[in-house]
Amino acid sequence: MTEHIEKIQALISRFDKETLEALDRITITEKLKKGDILLNQGEVCRKSHLILDGVARKFTYADKKELTTEFFFKDDIAISFKSYINQNPSKEVIECLSDVMVESVDYKAFEIAKQKFSLLMEYDILLTELYIIWLEDRLFNFHALNATERYEELLKKSPEYFHHLKLTHIASYLGISLETLSRIRAKK
């Protein structure tokens, strides 16, 4: 993730004063509590949320069970990508697993700002590219790594927040049973 942050910071360092001010005007810092919902299933994802501190998760319901599809840690953007891009109802829920500090940007305000400030268009493209890279890594890991390796990758991502993740959420995210997760953890 560090290389991604460096790419974003390098681009932002090229922003002129007006572009920085425009981005600042549409960015709201929010403190959320554990259990707060950033997005409900069926709602349109109208904001992107950069996680400054804390952890959140994205999940959906299938066969009356929650299926965790993503965890969001520091420097991740909590978003239902398809809902955000198409501005249609989300199939997913995003919930805070701890107290969370986020910088939120409204979709419509960002679209207007991009029309006025071309560097924000580059910023949007870079964020989209980084999401695609994350998604490709996630798919690769899911198919190429065994369950223990996937668990270790998740643990490395943000060990300081790992204790906020319920074992059922971790097992669901890794695509394994709770029993398999228990065996993996017992070997550690």
Residue pairs with C-beta under 8 A, 6 or more apart in sequence:
1 75
1 76
1 157
4 75
4 130
4 133
5 75
7 126
7 130
8 123
8 126
8 127
8 130
11 119
11 122
11 123
11 126
12 20
12 123
14 119
15 23
15 119
16 119
18 117
19 117
19 119
19 120
22 113
22 116
22 117
22 120
23 105
23 113
23 117
23 120
23 123
26 105
26 106
26 109
26 110
26 113
27 103
27 104
27 105
28 103
28 104
28 105
29 52
29 101
29 102
29 103
29 104
30 49
30 101
30 102
30 103
30 104
31 99
31 100
31 101
32 38
32 54
32 96
32 99
32 100
32 101
32 102
33 96
33 99
34 96
34 97
34 98
34 99
34 100
35 95
35 96
36 95
36 96
36 100
37 93
37 94
37 95
37 96
38 47
38 49
38 56
38 78
38 94
38 95
38 96
38 102
39 45
39 80
39 83
39 90
39 92
39 93
39 94
40 90
40 93
41 60
41 61
41 89
41 90
41 91
41 92
41 93
42 89
42 90
43 83
43 89
43 90
44 83
44 87
44 88
44 89
44 90
45 79
45 80
45 83
45 84
45 87
45 90
45 107
46 84
46 87
46 106
46 107
46 108
47 104
47 105
47 106
47 107
48 77
48 78
48 79
48 84
48 104
48 105
48 107
48 110
49 56
49 72
49 77
49 78
49 79
49 94
49 102
49 103
49 104
50 75
50 76
50 77
50 78
50 102
50 103
50 104
50 105
51 72
51 73
51 74
51 75
51 76
51 77
51 78
51 100
51 101
51 102
52 74
52 101
52 102
52 103
53 74
53 99
53 100
53 101
54 74
54 96
54 97
54 98
54 99
54 100
54 101
54 161
54 164
55 71
55 72
55 73
55 96
55 97
55 98
55 100
55 158
55 161
55 164
55 165
56 71
56 72
56 78
56 94
56 95
56 96
56 97
56 100
57 68
57 70
57 71
57 72
57 94
57 95
57 97
57 165
57 169
57 173
58 68
58 69
58 70
58 71
58 72
58 78
58 80
58 92
58 93
58 94
59 66
59 67
59 68
59 69
59 92
59 93
59 95
59 169
59 172
60 66
60 67
60 69
60 91
60 92
60 93
61 67
65 172
66 168
66 169
66 172
67 172
68 169
68 170
68 172
68 173
69 92
69 173
70 138
70 173
71 97
71 154
71 157
71 158
71 165
71 169
71 173
72 78
72 94
73 157
73 158
73 161
74 158
74 161
77 127
77 131
78 94
78 102
79 94
80 90
80 91
80 92
80 94
81 131
82 88
82 90
82 91
83 89
83 90
83 91
83 92
84 107
87 107
97 161
97 164
97 165
97 166
97 169
98 161
98 164
110 120
110 124
113 120
114 120
114 121
114 124
141 149
141 150
141 153
142 150
142 175
145 153
147 174
147 175
147 176
147 180
147 181
147 184
148 184
148 187
150 174
150 175
151 170
151 174
151 181
151 184
151 185
154 162
154 170
154 173
154 174
155 162
167 178
167 181
167 182
168 178
170 181
171 177
171 178
171 180
171 181
174 181
176 184
